[in-house]
Amino acid sequence: MDHSSYLAPAPDGGLWWGPLTEGRLLRRYKRFLADVELATGEIITAHTANTGRMTGCSEPGRRVWLSPHEGAGRKYPYTLEMIEMPTSMVGVNTMVPNRLVAAAAQAGVITDLDAPLTKVEREVKTGQSRLDLRLTDKNGQVIMVEIKNCTLAEDNIAFFPDAVTARGSKHLDELAELAGEGRRAVVFILVQRTDAACFSPADHIDPEWGRRLRAAKARGVEIWAWQADLRLDGISLARKLPVVF
């Protein structure tokens, strides 16, 4: 297998990481930066593609895995991909979910879709927002999908969001409008950790997002929560989780 290409498609509908570099997290700061000590003892600053608080998965001293990115225009040559917590690896790069879900949809892994798909489009403008995916199935039905990256888990329950998200609430309203027009609309929660048995909205963190999720569901928006299988060679969808309100 050729793992030289970062996030290259895998036969199971997942993605290969490419070569990863191990390190130890020293601190995460300014939202997009993390200081990491590599196995060589060198201390580097890595890009952290995550706007959330990373609650419960950013403790100093934890083992982390970084993807190297060489080339002009890169101020930071590494990106933080995963952190090892006591009960699970956790994927923290929010750029991964869209690519993974698109790959899994094309491969026919997502059981709620009528495969094969004839078209997979990313970053589609809808109303005042951009939604992550527009899928067209073999029957010509269009499915609009907004993907959320979930890294928080407590007592075997995965929660989203881990911080108040006005933008996330806006996406729910857009999906509810589409569903109200009779179109198929989906919130896809990608749980990038393996220690959760179900998913619930984080009402204790952002009750407004939880309220709007319930309102969207009442208007016909589908809510799918899928758990990822995180490995040192790649990532793929593992199983669909029950959604508990």
PATORPA-854829 format. One line per 8 residues: number of its first residue (from 0); their letters; for each residue x, y, z of C-alpha. Coordinates in steps of 0.1 Angstrom, whole numbers. Each point is the difference from the previous one (the first is absolute). Layout:
NUM) A) X,Y,Z  ...
//
This chain:
0) MDHSSYLA) 0,0,0  12,35,-8  -4,22,30  21,28,-14  -29,23,-10  -18,18,29  -37,-10,3  2,-22,-31
8) PAPDGGLW) -32,-21,-6  0,-35,15  -18,-30,-14  -25,-1,30  -13,35,-7  24,14,25  32,21,-3  37,-7,5
16) WGPLTEGR) 18,25,22  34,-5,-17  30,0,23  -7,14,35  25,15,25  -4,-8,37  4,26,27  -11,12,34
24) LLRRYKRF) -24,29,4  14,29,20  -28,25,-4  -28,10,-24  -5,38,-3  -14,27,-22  -25,-26,-13  21,-9,-30
32) LADVELAT) 34,-8,15  15,-27,21  35,-5,14  12,-36,-3  32,-17,11  11,-26,-26  17,-33,8  33,17,-9
40) GEIITAHT) -5,25,27  -6,28,-25  -29,23,9  -21,12,-29  -32,20,-5  -27,-18,-19  -31,13,-17  -32,-11,17
48) ANTGRMTG) -30,-1,-24  -27,3,27  -20,30,10  -16,-17,30  13,-2,35  11,-36,-4  -14,-6,35  13,-32,15
56) CSEPGRRV) 25,-7,-28  27,27,3  18,-9,33  37,7,1  22,-31,1  -22,-21,-22  14,-19,-30  -9,16,-33
64) WLSPHEGA) 4,-8,-37  8,26,-26  -1,1,-38  30,16,-16  -6,26,-27  30,14,-18  0,27,-26  -1,36,-7
72) GRKYPYTL) -26,20,18  -1,-22,31  9,19,31  -5,-31,21  13,-33,-16  -22,-23,22  -38,-3,6  -14,-16,31
80) EMIEMPTS) -21,-30,-9  -6,-22,30  5,0,38  0,-31,21  -24,2,30  -3,-27,27  -30,-18,-17  4,10,-37
88) MVGVNTMV) 20,16,-28  -17,33,-9  1,17,-34  2,37,4  5,13,-36  -33,14,-11  12,-1,-37  -3,-38,1
96) PNRLVAAA) -37,-6,4  -12,15,-33  26,-19,-20  -8,-33,19  -38,3,-3  3,8,-37  23,-30,-5  -23,-23,20
104) AQAGVITD) -31,12,-19  17,-7,-34  10,-34,12  -35,-10,11  9,-3,37  -28,22,13  -30,-22,3  -25,28,0
112) LDAPLTKV) 8,9,-36  -14,-17,-30  33,-10,-16  16,4,-25  2,38,1  2,18,-34  14,32,14  18,13,31
120) EREVKTGQ) 5,37,3  18,18,28  -5,35,15  -33,8,-17  -16,34,5  -36,-2,14  -19,31,11  24,20,22
128) SRLDLRLT) 23,-29,8  23,-25,-16  -9,-36,8  27,-27,0  -14,-25,-26  -27,-3,-26  -5,-36,-10  -20,-14,-29
136) DKNGQVIM) -10,-36,2  -8,-24,-28  -36,10,0  8,36,-5  -9,10,36  22,28,14  11,-2,36  15,31,18
144) VEIKNCTL) 25,-8,27  16,21,27  28,-18,19  11,6,35  32,-13,16  -6,-14,35  29,-4,24  -16,3,34
152) AEDNIAFF) -12,-31,19  -11,-4,36  -12,-32,17  0,-18,-34  -22,27,-16  13,21,-29  -11,36,1  0,29,-24
160) PDAVTARG) 8,28,1  29,5,25  -5,38,-1  -29,24,-9  -4,1,-38  -22,26,-16  12,-11,-34  -10,-36,8
168) SKHLDELA) -35,12,10  -3,19,-33  8,-32,-19  -28,-18,18  -25,27,-10  11,-2,-37  -5,-38,1  -34,4,17
176) ELAGEGRR) -11,24,-28  11,-26,-27  -18,-28,18  -31,22,3  1,4,-38  -1,-38,-3  36,-5,-7  22,-26,17
184) AVVFILVQ) 24,17,26  24,-17,24  22,10,29  29,-24,0  18,-3,34  35,-16,-5  11,-13,34  38,-1,-3
192) RTDAACFS) 5,-22,30  -8,-36,8  -12,1,37  -36,12,-6  -31,-22,-1  -24,27,-12  -3,37,-9  -19,29,17
200) PADHIDPE) 0,37,-6  21,19,26  -29,18,17  23,7,30  24,20,-23  -22,15,-27  -37,-4,8  -10,21,-30
208) WGRRLRAA) 17,-24,-24  -18,-29,17  -34,19,-3  5,7,-37  11,-36,-7  -32,-13,15  -20,26,-20  18,-10,-32
216) KARGVEIW) -7,-37,7  -37,9,5  0,16,-35  14,-32,-15  38,5,2  18,-34,4  27,-3,27  27,-26,-6
224) AWQADLRL) 28,-6,25  28,-22,-12  30,-12,19  34,1,-16  26,-28,1  33,19,7  32,-19,-7  36,11,-5
232) DGISLARK) -3,-8,-37  -34,15,-7  -35,8,9  -34,-14,-11  -36,-2,11  -6,-28,25  -36,0,10  -31,21,4
240) LPVVF) -8,12,35  -35,4,15  -10,37,5  -15,6,35  -18,32,9
//
